[in-house]
Amino acid sequence: MIAHVAIEVREADVAACVRFWALLGFEHVQAPAALAARATWVQSGPTQIHLLYADEPVVAPKGHVAVVAGDYEATLAALREAGFEPQPRSEYWGSPRAFVRCPGGHRVELMAFAPA
């Protein structure tokens, strides 16, 4: 299991990023006091996304965070309603998949279920 992933975002984009990740089932959680001045955390189950503040964030051109959406179709609909356009991809492992960009510019893969 991956405990967390850290991605760089502009501090000005954090609120929009938190709203985006909420659409994917992540809730804002309090970062430890020693880290709160430099990051915002969101969490779904045991998995956290650490939004690290950066003046000039590095966004991987091909790398991405992959998320299993509990209700895949409802998640896609919520993203579209919020102004995001998930781009469907070929099924892998028999799982429907799509890519979308978060407000910080990072690619996020949505999957109906994880590979077995």
KAURRA-V743505 format. One record per residue. N is the residue number from 1. RES is the residue in one small letter. OMEGA is omega in whole degrees, -180 to 180 (999 if undefined). D_CENTER is the distance of its C-alpha to the mean C-alpha in Angstrom with 1 decimal. Layout:
<<N	RES	OMEGA	D_CENTER> <N	RES	OMEGA	D_CENTER>>
This chain:
<<1	m	174	16.5> <2	i	-178	13.9> <3	a	179	13.9> <4	h	172	11.2> <5	v	179	9.6> <6	a	177	10.3> <7	i	-179	9.3> <8	e	176	11.8> <9	v	173	11.8> <10	r	-180	15.0> <11	e	179	15.9> <12	a	-179	16.8> <13	d	-173	13.3> <14	v	-178	12.0> <15	a	178	13.1> <16	a	178	11.5> <17	c	179	8.0> <18	v	178	8.9> <19	r	177	10.1> <20	f	-177	7.2> <21	w	176	5.1> <22	a	177	8.7> <23	l	180	9.0> <24	l	176	7.0> <25	g	180	9.3> <26	f	177	8.1> <27	e	175	11.1> <28	h	175	12.1> <29	v	-178	14.4> <30	q	173	17.1> <31	a	176	16.9> <32	p	-176	20.3> <33	a	-178	22.9> <34	a	-178	23.3> <35	l	-173	19.7> <36	a	-179	19.0> <37	a	-177	20.6> <38	r	-179	18.2> <39	a	170	14.8> <40	t	-177	12.8> <41	w	169	11.1> <42	v	-173	9.0> <43	q	172	9.9> <44	s	-175	10.3> <45	g	-179	13.6> <46	p	-174	14.3> <47	t	179	10.9> <48	q	169	9.6> <49	i	178	7.1> <50	h	179	9.8> <51	l	-176	9.7> <52	l	-179	13.0> <53	y	178	15.4> <54	a	177	17.0> <55	d	177	19.6> <56	e	-176	18.9> <57	p	173	15.4> <58	v	179	15.3> <59	v	-180	12.9> <60	a	-178	13.6> <61	p	-179	15.4> <62	k	-179	14.7> <63	g	-177	12.5> <64	h	171	8.9> <65	v	177	6.4> <66	a	-178	7.7> <67	v	172	7.1> <68	v	-179	10.5> <69	a	-179	10.7> <70	g	175	13.8> <71	d	-171	15.4> <72	y	-176	14.2> <73	e	178	16.5> <74	a	178	15.9> <75	t	177	12.2> <76	l	180	13.1> <77	a	179	15.9> <78	a	178	13.9> <79	l	179	11.7> <80	r	179	15.0> <81	e	-180	16.7> <82	a	177	14.4> <83	g	177	15.3> <84	f	-179	12.5> <85	e	175	14.1> <86	p	180	12.5> <87	q	-180	14.9> <88	p	177	16.4> <89	r	176	17.3> <90	s	176	20.0> <91	e	170	19.7> <92	y	180	19.5> <93	w	-178	20.9> <94	g	-176	21.9> <95	s	170	18.3> <96	p	-178	17.3> <97	r	174	14.3> <98	a	174	12.7> <99	f	177	10.6> <100	v	176	9.1> <101	r	176	8.5> <102	c	-180	6.6> <103	p	177	9.6> <104	g	177	9.7> <105	g	-177	10.4> <106	h	175	8.0> <107	r	177	8.1> <108	v	176	5.7> <109	e	175	8.3> <110	l	-179	9.0> <111	m	177	12.1> <112	a	175	14.7> <113	f	-177	15.6> <114	a	175	15.5> <115	p	180	18.4> <116	a	999	21.5>>
